[in-house]
Amino acid sequence: MAKLYCIGGTTIDLVGRPYQKLNLYDSNPGQVKLSLGGVARNIAENAVKMNTEVYLMSLFGKDALGQFAYQQCEKLRLDLRYSRFAEASDTASYLAVLDDHGEMFLGLADMEILGQFKESDFESIILDMKEDDYCSIDTNLSELLLERLCTSIPAKIVMDPISSKKTHRAKGILKYLDVFKPNKMEAEILCGFTLDTEAQILKALTYFNQQGIKEVFISAGETGIFAQVGDEKYHFSHALVPVINTTGAGDAFLGVYLSQRLQDKSWIDACRMGIYASYLTIQDKETVLESLSPQMLELCAQSIEIKIERK
C-alpha cells in the first residue's frame, strides 16, 4: 500500500481573532486558541484522519512544548520514526492574528529549529520511499536542502510554498514537483506577473505546467480553486460560507487530496473531496478539524454543490 511522507515544520500555534474590527496599536478583546500546527504536520494530520498511512519527519524542541507536540502527534497515529528532538532549540511556533472576518491579518513564524536539519537526516526516509508514495515537502527547508532532496526522493513530490516570504525557495525545484498548491500571492512571486483576473490565473497554470509540474492547484480565496493536470484546466467553486478561520484551509485540501490519490481516486474526485475538507475547516476555530473523517466528507458531498467548469 502506498504511503504519505511529510517533511517539514511542526509548530505550536497561537491564533487570535478579535470580536470586532481590529484596532491597531491597542489591545483588542477577542479569543486566542492554542493548537498544534506547521504545514507538514497539518497535512499529515488531515491525511491520517482519512485513514492514510502517514510518516511525519520533523524537528521537536526539548522544551515542554516540544514534548507536548511530540506526544500529541503520537496520539494522532502519526508515525514519527524519522523525527527527532533537536539540541538547544525551542520548538517552532506560529502566531496568527485574524481579522473580524476570520481572514489572516498578520502571521509571525519562529522556525529557526528547522535550520538544524542536515542532509544526513534524510538518508533513511529516502531509502524507505517507493515510486508510488507521495512525499510532501515545504519551504521551511533551505534552498540547498530542497534541491538535494528533490534529486534524491523516489516518491511523487508535493509542495505547498507556505508563505510569500519563503516562496522564492521553490523557484529552483519546480521541475521536480508532481503536485503544487500555491495561493495567488505565492503563485505571483514565482510567475513574475499579477493574478488579478481569471485569464492571468489560467496563464499561471500554464506557466507551472511548462515547468514540468504534473498537477497544479492555485487557491484563489472566495473565487475557488483553479487547477491544471496535463492539458486540462478547471475551475472549482461553491457558494460562499461564513468564515471563522482560514489558516488551515490549504492544509486540509492538500492532506485530503493526497489521501484520495493514494486510494486511487481520480484527480478531479480527489480535488472535490479536498475542497469539502477546506469548506468544513474554514468554518471551525481549529486549524485542523478535529472531527474530520471520510464519513463527514461524504455527508458534506450530499449537501454542498461544487461547480466544476472546464477552461
N, C-alpha and C positions, 0 to 999 in steps of 0.2 A: 504494500500500500504506500503510495507517495505521501511525503510529509512536507510540512512547512517549517522552515528555519527563519527565525527573526533575529537580526543582528543590529544592535544599537542601544538607544537610551532607555533606562528605567528611571523614572523620577518620582519624587513626592510633589504632587500638585496642590497648589492653593488657588482656588478660583473664587473670585468675589464678584457679586452682582449687586448694584445699588437698587433700592426700592423705587427711586425716582431718577430723573435725568442727572447725570454726573455733574457735580460742582467741583471744578478743578481747583487745586491748591487748598483744599479743605477736606475735612472728614465727612464721609458720606454714609448715612445709615444704609445697611444692606446685609447680605448674607455671605458668609465665607465658608467654603467646603474644602476639606482635605481629602485627597484620594491618591491612588497610585496613577502614574501617567508615564509619559515617554512614548513616542510614536511607535517604536519597535514593540514595546511591551503592550501598548493598546491594541495594535494589530493582532498580536499573539493572543490576547485575551478574547477579543471578538471572534477569532477563528476557533479557539478551543471551545467556546460556547456553542459552536456549530458542529461539535463532535469531530474536530480535526486534530490529528496528532501534531503537536507544536513543540518545537525546541527553541528556547529563548537564550541568546547569548548576549549578556550584558555585564556591566561592572557595578558592584554594590559597594558603598562605603562601609567601613567597620563601625560607624556610629550607630546609635539606637534606631535612627530612621532607616538605615541600610538593613539592619537586622529585621525590622518590621516589614520592609518591602520584600525582602527575600522570602520570609515566611508566608506572606500573603500570596506571592507568586506560586509557591508550592501548593497552597490550599486551592488555587485555581486550576491545578493539574498541569501547569506549565513545566516542561522538562528543563531543568536548569543545569544539566551536567556540563555544559560548555561555559557557564557563567562563573565568575569568581569575585571574591572580595578584594578590593584594591587597597594598597597600603597608604596610610596617611592622607586620605581624601574623604571629604564629606560626600554623602550621597547626592546625586544630581537632583536639582529642584527646579520647579517651574512655577512662576507666579503670573496669573492671568487676571486682568480686570476687564469685566464685560461692561457694556453699556446697558441701559434700561430695557433694550430690546433683545438682549442676550447675545449680541454680536461682540466680537473681540474689539476692545478699545486699546489695551496695552498688554504686552506679554514680556516677562523677563525670564531668561533661562540661564541657569548656572550648570553648565555641562562640562566643567573642567576635568572631572574624573574620567571622562571618556578619552581624554588625551593620553591616558595610560595604556590604552590598547596598543599592543605590539603585533607585528606581523606573525610572530611565532604563536600567538594566542589562537590563531585561526587554523592551524595545521590539522588538528584532529577533527574539527567540524567539517572542513572541506573534504577530508578523506571519507567521511561518512555520507556525504551527499551523493544523490543519483540524478541522472538527467531528467527524470520525471518529477523530481521535487521542485518546490519553489523556495527561493531564498530572498527575503525582504531585507534590504539594507537602507540606512538613512544617512543624511549628510551631517550627522554629529561626528562621523569619522572624517579624518583628514583626506584631502585630495589624493595624496600619495598612497594612503592605505586603501582608499576606494579603488584606485587604479589597479593596485596589486591584487586586491580581492577579485575584481571583475575578470581579470585574466586567469584566475585560478578556479573559480567556482564552477562546478559542472552543472548545477541546477539552473532552472529558469530564474533570472534575476529581476527583482521587483524593487521599485524605489518610489518613495514619497519624499520630495525635497524638503519638507518640514517648514521652512520659513524663507522669506525673501533675503534674509541676511546670509543664509548658508546655501542658497540655491546654486550659486556660481560653482560650488564644488562638484556639481553634477555635470557640468559642461563637457568635461573630457571623457565621461564614461557613457554618454547617451547611446553610443553604438553597441554597447554590451547589454542594454536593458531589453527585457522581454515585456515587462509591464511597467508603465509610468503614469503616475497620477499627480500632476501639479494642479494648483489652483490658478486662477487667471493671472495674479500678480507674479507668481513663480514662473509661469509659462512666458510672460512678457520678458522677464530677465534673460531667459535662455534663448528666446526667439529674436530679441532685439527690436521688437515693434509692439505697439499697444494692442490690446484686445478689447476695444470698446464696442465693436459690432460683431454680429454673428459671422459675417464674412471674414473678419480678422481671426476669429476663433477657429474657423474651418481652415484658414491659411496656416495657423499654428499647428493644427493636427497634421497637415501635410508636411510641415517642416520636421516635426518629430518622426513621422513615418519615414521620411527621407534619410534621417539619421540612422535608421535601422531598427527602431523600436517597433515591436510587433503589435502591442496593444496599448493605446494611449487614451487616457481619460482626463479631460480638463473640467474641473468643477467650477461652475460659474454662479455660485450662490443661489439666489432665488430663481435664476433662469434655468437651473438644472445642470445636467452633465452632457458634455459633448464628447463623443468617442470615435476613434478610428481603429479598425482592425483590418489589416490588409488594405484593400482599396475601398472598403465600405466605411462611410461616415454616418453617424446617427446622432440625434438629439433626444435625450430622455428628460421628461419633465412631469411634474404633477402639481396639483393645486397647492397653494400656499397654506402653511400651518403655523400656529403660534410657536415662536422660538423661545426657548428658555436658555439653552447653552449650545453654541455651535462648535466648541473646541474639539469634540470627539467625532464629529460627523465624518470627516475624511478617513479616520482610522476604522470606523465602523464599516464604511463602504469597502475599504480595501481588505480588511480581515474577512468579511463575509464573502466578498468576490473571490478571493483566493481559496477559501474553503469550498466554495461551489465548483471552482475549476478543478480542484483536487478530487472532487466527486464526479468528474467527467461531465459536468453541465456545460452547455454552450456558453460562449462569452456573453451573448445577449441575455440569456436566462440568469447567468451569474451576476451581470450588471443590474438587472432588475431586483434581485434579492439584496444586493449591496445597497441599492437606493432605499429599499424598505428599511434596512437597518439604520441608515442615516436619518431617514424620516422619523423613526421612533427615537433615536438618540438625541436629536436636537430639541425634543420635547421633554427631556429629562434633565435633572440637575447634575447628574453624574456624567463624567467624560465617557465612561463605558457603561452601557445599560446593563444593570445587574441581572435583570430578568430576561435578557436576550436568549432566544432559543429558536430552533427550526420551527417549532410549533407556533411561536409568536409571529414569525415572519409569514408563515402560511396564513394565519388569521389576518394579518395586515394585507396580504395579497388579495384577500377576498373583499376587502372594504375600500382599498385605495387603488385608483386607476393611474397607471403610468402611461403617459403618451409617448409613443416612440415614432419619430419621424426620420426617414432616410434622407440624407442630404447629398 
